[in-house]
Amino acid sequence: MPRKPRSGRSWAAATVLLLGGCGISQPESVPGLSATLGDALPGAQGLTIEDQERIDETVARGCAAGVWTRARCADHTPASAKRRAELAQ
């Protein structure tokens, strides 16, 4: 029986896992992590509710680690609530 070709998601997941082992095991500093992540994630809008949940989890972790300012983190909460309401319709 021929093998079923892998989906794009499978390849993407494999690439992420493979590249995840590259580099240092943890960031050198919060400013270094902040510079790497940028400030676009807080306030980002997911295409699905699952996407929005992932964004919210990632932002919550970044806010807890001090990656973004308190004001930037506080701005994410109403933006996320608004997007969740839009996706629920």
TIMI-2910 file (N, C-alpha, C, CB; in pm, 1 decimal, decimal comma, always signed):
<rs>
+----------+----------+----------+----------+----------+----------+----------+----------+----------+----------+----------+----------+------+
!      n_x !      n_y !      n_z !     ca_x !     ca_y !     ca_z !      c_x !      c_y !      c_z !     cb_x !     cb_y !     cb_z ! resn !
+----------+----------+----------+----------+----------+----------+----------+----------+----------+----------+----------+----------+------+
!    +85,5 !   -117,5 !     +0,0 !     +0,0 !     +0,0 !     +0,0 !    +89,8 !   +123,3 !     +0,0 !    -97,1 !     +0,1 !   +122,9 !  Met !
!    +68,2 !   +218,5 !    -93,9 !   +153,5 !   +337,4 !    -98,8 !   +131,7 !   +426,7 !    +21,7 !   +127,7 !   +415,9 !   -226,1 !  Pro !
!   +237,6 !   +496,2 !    +58,8 !   +228,5 !   +588,6 !   +172,9 !   +150,3 !   +712,3 !   +134,2 !   +368,7 !   +628,3 !   +223,0 !  Arg !
!    +75,7 !   +761,2 !   +227,8 !     +0,4 !   +884,5 !   +208,5 !    +97,0 !  +1001,6 !   +222,6 !   -117,8 !   +895,8 !   +310,8 !  Lys !
!    +93,9 !  +1098,0 !   +128,5 !   +185,7 !  +1212,7 !   +141,9 !   +155,8 !  +1292,6 !   +267,8 !   +176,2 !  +1304,3 !    +18,8 !  Pro !
!   +258,5 !  +1348,4 !   +325,6 !   +241,7 !  +1428,5 !   +447,0 !   +179,1 !  +1562,4 !   +413,4 !   +376,4 !  +1449,2 !   +518,2 !  Arg !
!    +99,9 !  +1609,1 !   +505,8 !    +37,1 !  +1739,4 !   +485,1 !   +138,2 !  +1850,2 !   +512,6 !    -87,4 !  +1755,7 !   +575,8 !  Ser !
!   +102,4 !  +1971,9 !   +471,7 !   +187,7 !  +2087,4 !   +498,1 !   +209,8 !  +2108,6 !   +646,5 !   +127,7 !  +2212,0 !   +437,2 !  Gly !
!   +106,5 !  +2079,7 !   +726,2 !   +120,0 !  +2095,7 !   +872,0 !   +222,4 !  +2000,3 !   +928,9 !    -14,0 !  +2073,8 !   +941,0 !  Arg !
!   +224,4 !  +1876,5 !   +876,4 !   +320,9 !  +1777,8 !   +925,3 !   +463,7 !  +1825,5 !   +899,2 !   +297,2 !  +1640,5 !   +858,3 !  Ser !
!   +485,5 !  +1876,7 !   +778,4 !   +619,2 !  +1926,3 !   +745,1 !   +655,2 !  +2046,2 !   +830,1 !   +627,8 !  +1962,8 !   +597,4 !  Trp !
!   +559,0 !  +2135,4 !   +851,8 !   +586,3 !  +2252,9 !   +933,9 !   +620,1 !  +2210,9 !  +1076,7 !   +465,7 !  +2348,8 !   +933,1 !  Ala !
!   +543,4 !  +2117,7 !  +1131,0 !   +568,3 !  +2071,3 !  +1267,8 !   +704,9 !  +2004,3 !  +1278,3 !   +458,1 !  +1973,7 !  +1312,7 !  Ala !
!   +739,7 !  +1924,2 !  +1178,8 !   +869,5 !  +1857,0 !  +1180,6 !   +983,0 !  +1958,4 !  +1174,6 !   +880,5 !  +1758,2 !  +1063,7 !  Ala !
!   +965,7 !  +2061,3 !  +1092,7 !  +1067,9 !  +2164,8 !  +1080,2 !  +1085,9 !  +2239,6 !  +1212,0 !  +1031,2 !  +2262,8 !   +968,1 !  Thr !
!   +973,9 !  +2274,9 !  +1275,9 !   +981,2 !  +2346,1 !  +1403,6 !  +1051,9 !  +2260,9 !  +1508,1 !   +840,3 !  +2384,4 !  +1452,5 !  Val !
!  +1016,1 !  +2133,4 !  +1515,5 !  +1079,8 !  +2045,1 !  +1613,7 !  +1228,3 !  +2027,6 !  +1584,4 !  +1010,6 !  +1908,6 !  +1615,5 !  Leu !
!  +1262,6 !  +2016,3 !  +1457,3 !  +1402,3 !  +1999,6 !  +1419,9 !  +1483,8 !  +2123,9 !  +1453,4 !  +1413,7 !  +1967,9 !  +1271,5 !  Leu !
!  +1430,6 !  +2240,4 !  +1417,8 !  +1503,2 !  +2364,0 !  +1442,8 !  +1498,6 !  +2406,0 !  +1589,2 !  +1447,5 !  +2474,2 !  +1356,7 !  Leu !
!  +1405,9 !  +2350,8 !  +1663,7 !  +1395,5 !  +2384,6 !  +1805,3 !  +1520,3 !  +2346,7 !  +1883,6 !  +1275,4 !  +2316,4 !  +1865,7 !  Gly !
!  +1594,4 !  +2249,7 !  +1834,7 !  +1715,5 !  +2207,6 !  +1902,6 !  +1835,9 !  +2295,5 !  +1871,5 !  +1746,2 !  +2066,7 !  +1866,5 !  Gly !
!  +1821,7 !  +2385,0 !  +1776,7 !  +1933,4 !  +2472,2 !  +1738,0 !  +1945,5 !  +2590,7 !  +1833,3 !  +1915,2 !  +2522,3 !  +1593,6 !  Cys !
!  +2064,2 !  +2640,3 !  +1849,6 !  +2085,3 !  +2761,1 !  +1929,1 !  +2101,2 !  +2731,5 !  +2076,1 !  +1971,6 !  +2856,4 !  +1909,5 !  Gly !
!  +2085,2 !  +2836,8 !  +2155,2 !  +2101,1 !  +2823,4 !  +2299,8 !  +1974,8 !  +2764,4 !  +2360,1 !  +2133,3 !  +2959,8 !  +2364,6 !  Ile !
!  +1984,8 !  +2709,8 !  +2477,4 !  +1870,9 !  +2643,4 !  +2538,6 !  +1773,9 !  +2740,7 !  +2605,4 !  +1919,1 !  +2543,4 !  +2639,3 !  Ser !
!  +1819,4 !  +2859,6 !  +2635,6 !  +1731,3 !  +2959,7 !  +2695,6 !  +1781,3 !  +3098,6 !  +2656,4 !  +1725,8 !  +2944,1 !  +2851,4 !  Gln !
!  +1691,2 !  +3195,8 !  +2659,6 !  +1735,4 !  +3329,9 !  +2620,2 !  +1838,1 !  +3385,1 !  +2718,2 !  +1615,6 !  +3425,0 !  +2610,9 !  Pro !
!  +1927,6 !  +3464,7 !  +2665,6 !  +2029,6 !  +3526,5 !  +2749,2 !  +1969,7 !  +3627,5 !  +2844,7 !  +2134,7 !  +3593,0 !  +2663,4 !  Glu !
!  +1862,1 !  +3697,7 !  +2798,5 !  +1801,9 !  +3801,1 !  +2881,5 !  +1661,5 !  +3830,6 !  +2831,7 !  +1887,8 !  +3929,3 !  +2881,4 !  Ser !
!  +1581,2 !  +3894,0 !  +2917,9 !  +1447,4 !  +3935,4 !  +2876,2 !  +1456,0 !  +4036,9 !  +2763,3 !  +1369,2 !  +3994,1 !  +2994,9 !  Val !
!  +1545,6 !  +4137,2 !  +2768,7 !  +1556,2 !  +4228,1 !  +2654,3 !  +1592,3 !  +4155,2 !  +2524,4 !  +1660,0 !  +4335,2 !  +2683,2 !  Pro !
!  +1675,3 !  +4053,6 !  +2535,3 !  +1710,5 !  +3974,9 !  +2416,1 !  +1589,5 !  +3901,0 !  +2361,3 !  +1822,0 !  +3874,9 !  +2448,5 !  Gly !
!  +1510,6 !  +3844,4 !  +2450,0 !  +1388,8 !  +3774,6 !  +2408,6 !  +1289,5 !  +3874,1 !  +2350,4 !  +1325,7 !  +3698,7 !  +2527,5 !  Leu !
!  +1277,7 !  +3989,0 !  +2412,2 !  +1188,0 !  +4093,1 !  +2363,3 !  +1228,3 !  +4138,9 !  +2223,7 !  +1186,9 !  +4212,0 !  +2459,2 !  Ser !
!  +1356,8 !  +4156,2 !  +2202,2 !  +1404,7 !  +4197,5 !  +2070,5 !  +1377,3 !  +4089,8 !  +1966,4 !  +1554,4 !  +4229,1 !  +2075,4 !  Ala !
!  +1384,2 !  +3964,2 !  +2007,3 !  +1359,3 !  +3854,1 !  +1915,7 !  +1211,2 !  +3844,0 !  +1880,0 !  +1407,6 !  +3723,2 !  +1976,6 !  Thr !
!  +1124,5 !  +3854,8 !  +1979,3 !   +981,3 !  +3839,4 !  +1957,3 !   +916,1 !  +3963,2 !  +1898,3 !   +914,0 !  +3804,6 !  +2085,8 !  Leu !
!   +971,8 !  +4079,9 !  +1925,5 !   +909,5 !  +4203,7 !  +1880,0 !   +787,0 !  +4234,7 !  +1964,2 !   +871,4 !  +4194,1 !  +1731,4 !  Gly !
!   +707,4 !  +4332,0 !  +1919,1 !   +590,0 !  +4368,6 !  +1998,7 !   +459,9 !  +4352,2 !  +1921,2 !   +602,6 !  +4511,7 !  +2046,8 !  Asp !
!   +461,2 !  +4273,2 !  +1814,3 !   +341,8 !  +4255,4 !  +1732,2 !   +243,8 !  +4153,4 !  +1790,0 !   +381,8 !  +4213,4 !  +1593,6 !  Ala !
!   +288,5 !  +4063,9 !  +1874,7 !   +200,1 !  +3957,6 !  +1922,4 !    +88,3 !  +4007,5 !  +2013,6 !   +280,6 !  +3854,3 !  +1995,2 !  Leu !
!   +115,0 !  +4091,7 !  +2112,5 !     +2,7 !  +4143,6 !  +2191,1 !    -91,4 !  +4222,8 !  +2101,2 !    +53,1 !  +4232,2 !  +2307,6 !  Pro !
!   -218,2 !  +4183,8 !  +2102,3 !   -317,1 !  +4248,8 !  +2017,8 !   -340,0 !  +4177,1 !  +1885,8 !   -275,7 !  +4389,3 !  +1991,3 !  Gly !
!   -261,9 !  +4072,0 !  +1859,0 !   -278,7 !  +3997,5 !  +1734,0 !   -414,2 !  +3928,1 !  +1731,7 !   -165,5 !  +3894,2 !  +1716,4 !  Ala !
!   -466,9 !  +3909,0 !  +1610,5 !   -598,2 !  +3847,3 !  +1593,9 !   -583,5 !  +3712,8 !  +1525,4 !   -692,3 !  +3938,8 !  +1513,3 !  Gln !
!   -635,5 !  +3608,5 !  +1589,8 !   -632,8 !  +3475,7 !  +1531,2 !   -741,1 !  +3458,6 !  +1426,0 !   -648,2 !  +3370,9 !  +1638,8 !  Gly !
!   -718,5 !  +3366,3 !  +1333,6 !   -818,7 !  +3337,1 !  +1231,6 !   -930,0 !  +3247,2 !  +1284,9 !   -753,0 !  +3271,8 !  +1111,2 !  Leu !
!   -898,0 !  +3169,2 !  +1387,3 !   -995,7 !  +3081,2 !  +1451,5 !   -985,9 !  +3100,9 !  +1602,1 !   -971,7 !  +2931,0 !  +1412,7 !  Thr !
!  -1081,4 !  +3047,2 !  +1673,5 !  -1077,8 !  +3058,5 !  +1819,7 !   -955,3 !  +2984,6 !  +1875,3 !  -1208,5 !  +3001,7 !  +1882,4 !  Ile !
!   -917,9 !  +2873,9 !  +1810,1 !   -799,3 !  +2799,9 !  +1854,4 !   -673,9 !  +2883,8 !  +1836,6 !   -785,7 !  +2667,9 !  +1777,2 !  Glu !
!   -665,3 !  +2955,3 !  +1723,6 !   -551,7 !  +3045,5 !  +1702,0 !   -547,1 !  +3152,5 !  +1810,6 !   -560,2 !  +3111,3 !  +1562,6 !  Asp !
!   -663,1 !  +3209,3 !  +1841,9 !   -668,4 !  +3315,0 !  +1943,2 !   -625,9 !  +3261,7 !  +2079,4 !   -809,8 !  +3374,8 !  +1951,7 !  Gln !
!   -664,8 !  +3137,6 !  +2110,5 !   -623,4 !  +3077,5 !  +2238,2 !   -471,9 !  +3063,8 !  +2244,2 !   -689,8 !  +2939,4 !  +2257,8 !  Glu !
!   -410,1 !  +3021,3 !  +2134,6 !   -263,7 !  +3007,1 !  +2131,8 !   -195,4 !  +3142,7 !  +2147,5 !   -218,3 !  +2940,2 !  +2000,3 !  Arg !
!   -248,9 !  +3242,3 !  +2078,0 !   -192,8 !  +3377,6 !  +2090,4 !   -202,8 !  +3424,4 !  +2234,6 !   -265,7 !  +3476,9 !  +1996,3 !  Ile !
!   -320,9 !  +3406,7 !  +2296,0 !   -342,0 !  +3450,8 !  +2434,1 !   -247,8 !  +3381,0 !  +2530,8 !   -486,0 !  +3426,1 !  +2475,9 !  Asp !
!   -227,9 !  +3250,3 !  +2512,3 !   -136,4 !  +3175,6 !  +2599,9 !     +6,1 !  +3227,6 !  +2585,9 !   -141,0 !  +3024,8 !  +2567,6 !  Glu !
!    +48,4 !  +3251,3 !  +2463,4 !   +184,1 !  +3299,8 !  +2439,5 !   +203,5 !  +3439,7 !  +2496,4 !   +215,2 !  +3299,4 !  +2290,1 !  Thr !
!   +104,4 !  +3524,9 !  +2476,7 !   +113,1 !  +3661,1 !  +2530,8 !   +115,5 !  +3656,6 !  +2683,8 !     -6,1 !  +3747,8 !  +2480,9 !  Val !
!    +34,0 !  +3571,6 !  +2743,0 !    +32,0 !  +3561,1 !  +2889,8 !   +169,0 !  +3520,9 !  +2943,5 !    -74,3 !  +3459,0 !  +2935,3 !  Ala !
!   +233,8 !  +3427,6 !  +2877,2 !   +367,7 !  +3384,9 !  +2921,2 !   +468,9 !  +3497,5 !  +2904,5 !   +413,7 !  +3260,7 !  +2842,1 !  Arg !
!   +461,3 !  +3566,9 !  +2790,5 !   +553,4 !  +3678,7 !  +2766,5 !   +532,3 !  +3791,4 !  +2866,1 !   +536,4 !  +3731,7 !  +2624,8 !  Gly !
!   +405,8 !  +3817,7 !  +2898,8 !   +376,3 !  +3923,6 !  +2996,5 !   +427,9 !  +3883,7 !  +3135,4 !   +223,4 !  +3952,1 !  +3001,8 !  Cys !
!   +409,5 !  +3757,8 !  +3170,9 !   +457,2 !  +3710,1 !  +3301,2 !   +609,2 !  +3718,4 !  +3310,8 !   +411,0 !  +3565,8 !  +3325,5 !  Ala !
!   +677,3 !  +3698,5 !  +3198,4 !   +824,0 !  +3703,6 !  +3197,2 !   +877,3 !  +3845,6 !  +3183,3 !   +877,9 !  +3618,3 !  +3084,2 !  Ala !
!   +788,4 !  +3942,7 !  +3163,1 !   +831,9 !  +4080,6 !  +3149,4 !   +883,3 !  +4116,0 !  +3011,3 !   +936,9 !  +4109,0 !  +3248,7 !  Gly !
!   +842,1 !  +4038,0 !  +2909,7 !   +888,2 !  +4063,7 !  +2773,3 !   +828,6 !  +4194,1 !  +2720,4 !   +850,8 !  +3946,3 !  +2680,5 !  Val !
!   +701,3 !  +4218,7 !  +2750,4 !   +634,0 !  +4340,7 !  +2705,8 !   +597,6 !  +4425,4 !  +2826,9 !   +507,4 !  +4307,3 !  +2622,4 !  Trp !
!   +571,1 !  +4552,1 !  +2803,9 !   +534,7 !  +4642,2 !  +2913,4 !   +397,0 !  +4605,2 !  +2968,3 !   +536,0 !  +4789,6 !  +2865,8 !  Thr !
!   +369,0 !  +4649,1 !  +3089,7 !   +237,6 !  +4622,7 !  +3149,4 !   +126,6 !  +4683,7 !  +3064,9 !   +231,2 !  +4677,9 !  +3292,7 !  Arg !
!   +152,4 !  +4803,7 !  +3012,3 !    +51,9 !  +4870,9 !  +2929,1 !    +23,3 !  +4790,1 !  +2803,0 !    +98,8 !  +5012,5 !  +2891,6 !  Ala !
!   +128,5 !  +4737,9 !  +2739,6 !   +110,9 !  +4657,0 !  +2617,3 !    +34,4 !  +4529,5 !  +2650,2 !   +248,6 !  +4622,1 !  +2553,1 !  Arg !
!    +64,0 !  +4469,5 !  +2762,4 !     -7,6 !  +4347,8 !  +2804,5 !   -153,7 !  +4379,4 !  +2835,9 !    +60,6 !  +4284,4 !  +2928,2 !  Cys !
!   -177,4 !  +4493,1 !  +2901,8 !   -314,1 !  +4532,3 !  +2935,9 !   -395,9 !  +4560,7 !  +2810,4 !   -313,2 !  +4655,5 !  +3027,2 !  Ala !
!   -332,9 !  +4611,1 !  +2705,6 !   -402,5 !  +4637,5 !  +2579,5 !   -447,6 !  +4509,1 !  +2511,2 !   -312,7 !  +4716,5 !  +2485,8 !  Asp !
!   -376,4 !  +4400,1 !  +2535,8 !   -408,8 !  +4273,9 !  +2469,2 !   -542,4 !  +4216,5 !  +2517,5 !   -297,3 !  +4172,2 !  +2492,8 !  His !
!   -573,4 !  +4231,5 !  +2644,3 !   -694,0 !  +4169,3 !  +2699,9 !   -821,7 !  +4215,1 !  +2631,3 !   -703,4 !  +4198,7 !  +2847,0 !  Thr !
!   -848,8 !  +4346,6 !  +2618,2 !   -971,4 !  +4385,6 !  +2547,9 !   -966,7 !  +4352,8 !  +2398,4 !   -996,0 !  +4534,3 !  +2566,5 !  Pro !
!   -849,4 !  +4359,8 !  +2337,6 !   -837,6 !  +4325,2 !  +2195,6 !   -871,3 !  +4178,1 !  +2173,7 !   -695,2 !  +4355,6 !  +2143,7 !  Ala !
!   -825,2 !  +4093,3 !  +2264,5 !   -854,2 !  +3950,8 !  +2255,3 !  -1002,8 !  +3923,9 !  +2278,2 !   -769,8 !  +3872,6 !  +2356,5 !  Ser !
!  -1061,6 !  +3990,1 !  +2377,2 !  -1204,7 !  +3971,7 !  +2405,5 !  -1289,2 !  +4013,1 !  +2285,3 !  -1246,3 !  +4053,2 !  +2530,1 !  Ala !
!  -1250,7 !  +4121,8 !  +2220,6 !  -1323,3 !  +4168,4 !  +2102,2 !  -1313,3 !  +4065,4 !  +1989,6 !  -1268,3 !  +4305,2 !  +2054,9 !  Lys !
!  -1192,2 !  +4013,8 !  +1967,0 !  -1173,3 !  +3915,3 !  +1860,3 !  -1249,4 !  +3787,0 !  +1889,3 !  -1025,1 !  +3884,7 !  +1841,9 !  Arg !
!  -1248,6 !  +3743,1 !  +2015,0 !  -1321,2 !  +3621,8 !  +2052,0 !  -1471,6 !  +3639,4 !  +2025,5 !  -1296,1 !  +3586,9 !  +2201,2 !  Arg !
!  -1523,7 !  +3757,2 !  +2055,0 !  -1665,4 !  +3785,3 !  +2029,2 !  -1694,7 !  +3780,7 !  +1878,6 !  -1704,7 !  +3923,7 !  +2087,4 !  Ala !
!  -1603,0 !  +3834,6 !  +1797,9 !  -1620,3 !  +3831,5 !  +1653,3 !  -1618,1 !  +3686,9 !  +1601,2 !  -1510,3 !  +3915,1 !  +1584,7 !  Glu !
!  -1528,3 !  +3605,6 !  +1654,2 !  -1516,9 !  +3467,5 !  +1608,2 !  -1635,3 !  +3381,8 !  +1653,3 !  -1387,2 !  +3406,7 !  +1658,7 !  Leu !
!  -1698,7 !  +3418,4 !  +1763,1 !  -1811,0 !  +3341,2 !  +1816,1 !  -1937,6 !  +3358,9 !  +1731,6 !  -1838,9 !  +3382,2 !  +1960,4 !  Ala !
!  -1941,8 !  +3463,3 !  +1651,4 !  -2061,2 !  +3489,3 !  +1570,5 !  -2071,8 !  +3396,5 !  +1452,7 !  -2061,7 !  +3631,3 !  +1522,1 !  Gln !
+----------+----------+----------+----------+----------+----------+----------+----------+----------+----------+----------+----------+------+
</rs>
